[in-house]
């Protein structure tokens, strides 16, 4: 299968953004160091990997056939590495085979290319803006579209949040081509069935990339990146751009509330792709820690890094006065934030980010202590760029940072990739383990550690 050629005039098609051509299976990979025997599961990560020729002038990084890269760890062994395209109508057409099974509610041709994880005993590939999740086998082959076993009425998202107390999954979904006046909140039970939806009207079709939860609220981000119908009618597959006069606000909807119950609060004008976490304070406020861009898709309409880069900030929102206080946690670049999943929506201390540096192939991993304000950096070395750091807690431990960070690292020195394990409590220890992968892994988006029980 021939992938797109590199296009130097579009940064999101060149270097390690460029797609790879082959789907590979490699067994019993060699390990440098020692993989913890408590790590038994799969690290999976999704990202765009265009399968055919694309127009470099209009190609957007967020558009492209989904490809999941995964590694399976068992009893201290790297049992396998696989990369597989996520099934879709477009992929089926390119391969000359019948479409994948499952309801395609909006007749979308693309497949999920943004996130992948385990939930309700199933492996799901996900994307925002309308498309149904696609179910994968343990070995990452496509089974078909899965609309949560027939219970999802329409769109889904790439960024659901799982409540560690209830096991429920929460999502804010949008479908710009079908819903120009509202988004939808979706709640999925631990059995994988949708059990609640709420339509939420918006003044414009905002790009609602992510959401947050606390014990009291589900949180909407209504931001100044909106559908531009002129771009859509001009044939651009990614029709979103910055609107100076739209403003920026978050909505606090009570867990069992409706759209009429939402408390809307203005926040600084800018854009947030990814919140780190959110929680309620004892005095009734709501804390949101977010990776904040000053501007997004104003001049660079092909990807997120051309107009500004994100810093880590804290918004503390008073729902009564509808005011926001702002604290900068770190002025330096922070993206792809993660925390311990058992503390989603709850007070927490530690956060982990990738320090994306577009001026060089040097992306360290950063650990933030949000109580002391200290910051630790794991430097992967010159020319080496680490992706989203996923935290995996040590089984049985309740100490917040007792566990590992796992991710893929691109080595620009020899155009290779590694799966790495880092001790989240001891960066000075260096790598706990490194697994050399059989091919380059392009910069992608999001993934998760999926234990063997999922």
C-alpha positions, 0 to 999 in steps of 0.5 A, spaced: 500 500 500 503 506 497 502 512 502 503 519 501 509 522 499 513 527 504 511 534 502 516 539 505 511 545 504 506 542 509 510 540 516 504 535 517 506 531 512 514 531 512 519 528 517 516 524 523 509 527 521 509 523 514 505 516 514 508 509 514 507 504 508 507 497 511 502 494 517 507 490 521 507 484 526 513 483 530 514 477 536 518 477 542 522 484 541 528 485 545 528 489 551 533 493 554 533 493 561 527 490 565 520 490 563 516 490 570 512 484 571 506 487 574 505 490 567 501 486 563 497 489 558 497 493 551 500 500 550 495 502 544 496 509 540 492 512 535 494 517 529 492 519 522 496 515 517 494 517 510 493 511 505 493 515 498 495 521 495 493 528 499 493 535 497 499 538 501 496 545 500 490 543 504 492 537 508 490 538 515 494 533 520 487 531 523 485 528 517 487 522 515 486 514 515 487 512 522 492 507 524 493 504 531 500 502 533 500 497 539 505 493 543 503 487 548 507 486 554 506 479 558 510 477 564 516 481 563 516 480 555 515 484 549 510 479 546 508 483 540 508 489 536 503 491 531 500 497 527 494 496 523 489 501 519 482 502 523 477 500 518 473 505 514 469 506 508 475 510 505 480 504 507 475 499 504 474 503 497 482 504 497 483 496 498 477 494 493 474 490 499 466 491 502 465 496 507 466 494 514 460 492 518 456 496 523 451 502 522 454 508 519 449 514 522 452 520 518 455 516 512 462 518 514 467 515 509 473 516 514 475 512 520 477 514 527 484 516 528 485 520 534 484 515 540 484 508 542 483 504 549 479 499 552 472 499 555 466 494 557 471 489 555 472 492 548 477 495 544 475 502 541 478 506 536 475 513 537 475 520 533 471 527 534 466 530 530 461 525 528 464 518 526 462 512 530 467 508 534 470 502 531 471 496 535 478 492 534 480 485 536 486 484 541 491 484 535 488 490 533 484 488 527 478 491 525 471 488 527 466 493 525 463 500 527 460 499 534 455 504 536 455 502 543 451 495 541 446 499 538 445 505 544 448 511 541 444 515 537 449 519 533 455 522 534 461 520 539 468 523 541 475 522 541 476 524 548 471 521 553 472 521 561 471 515 565 469 516 572 473 512 577 467 511 582 462 509 577 465 506 571 461 510 567 464 514 561 462 521 559 463 525 553 461 531 549 460 530 542 459 534 536 457 533 528 458 539 524 455 537 518 449 534 521 448 539 527 450 546 526 446 549 532 448 544 538 452 539 541 450 532 545 452 530 552 453 522 552 453 518 558 455 510 557 454 505 563 460 500 565 456 495 560 457 499 554 450 501 553 448 509 553 444 511 558 443 518 558 444 524 552 442 531 553 442 536 547 446 543 548 445 549 544 451 553 542 451 560 538 456 557 533 458 550 531 464 550 536 470 545 535 469 541 542 475 537 542 475 535 549 471 535 556 472 535 563 468 532 569 468 533 576 464 530 582 458 535 581 459 537 574 460 535 566 464 541 563 463 544 556 468 548 552 465 553 548 471 556 544 472 561 538 474 555 533 468 554 529 466 551 523 467 556 517 462 554 511 466 558 506 472 553 508 467 547 507 464 549 501 471 551 498 472 543 499 477 543 505 476 537 509 477 541 515 473 547 515 474 550 522 478 556 523 479 562 529 473 567 530 476 573 534 469 576 536 466 569 539 469 569 546 471 563 550 467 560 556 466 554 559 459 551 561 458 547 568 452 542 567 450 538 574 451 531 573 443 530 572 442 536 569 439 539 563 442 544 558 437 549 562 441 548 568 448 550 565 452 555 568 456 559 563 462 562 565 467 566 561 474 564 561 480 568 557 480 568 550 484 562 547 483 555 545 484 548 549 485 542 546 486 538 552 485 539 560 489 535 564 484 534 570 478 538 573 475 537 580 471 541 585 473 545 591 471 545 598 468 552 598 464 550 591 469 552 586 471 548 580 478 547 578 480 546 571 488 545 569 488 546 562 494 546 556 492 553 553 493 556 546 493 564 545 490 563 538 489 557 534 487 556 526 488 563 525 493 563 520 496 555 520 489 552 517 493 545 517 495 544 524 495 546 531 502 548 532 503 554 527 500 560 531 502 559 538 504 553 543 500 551 549 502 553 556 499 550 563 494 554 566 489 553 572 482 556 572 479 556 578 471 558 577 466 561 582 459 558 579 456 563 584 459 569 581 461 566 574 468 569 575 474 566 573 481 566 577 487 565 572 494 562 575 500 560 570 502 553 572 508 553 567 510 558 562 513 553 558 510 548 552 506 543 555 501 538 551 498 531 551 497 532 559 495 526 563 494 524 570 493 518 574 486 515 571 483 513 578 483 521 580 479 523 574 475 529 576 478 529 583 483 533 587 490 530 585 497 532 585 501 530 579 500 531 572 505 529 566 506 532 559 510 532 553 514 538 552 513 539 544 518 543 541 517 545 534 524 548 533 527 541 534 526 534 535 527 534 542 521 533 546 522 531 553 517 528 558 515 533 564 512 531 571 508 537 575 507 537 582 501 541 583 502 542 590 509 544 591 509 547 584 516 543 582 517 541 575 521 535 573 524 533 566 525 527 563 530 528 557 530 523 552 536 526 549 538 530 543 534 529 537 529 524 541 521 526 541 517 523 546 509 523 545 503 523 550 506 520 557 500 515 559 501 513 567 500 506 569 499 505 577 503 499 580 497 494 582 495 495 589 498 501 591 494 507 593 500 512 592 499 517 587 505 517 583 507 510 584 507 507 577 510 508 570 509 512 564 509 509 558 510 512 551 513 511 544 519 515 543 521 517 536 529 518 535 530 523 529 538 521 529 536 514 526 529 515 524 527 509 529 522 508 534 522 505 541 517 503 547 519 506 553 518 505 561 519 510 566 519 510 573 514 516 575 517 517 582 524 517 580 526 520 573 533 520 575 533 512 574 533 513 567 529 508 563 526 502 566 526 499 560 526 500 552 523 496 546 526 497 539 520 497 535 521 494 527 519 501 524 518 508 525 512 510 529 509 517 526 507 523 531 500 521 532 495 523 538 492 519 544 492 512 547 492 508 553 494 502 557 489 497 556 490 491 562 489 484 560 482 484 563 479 489 558 
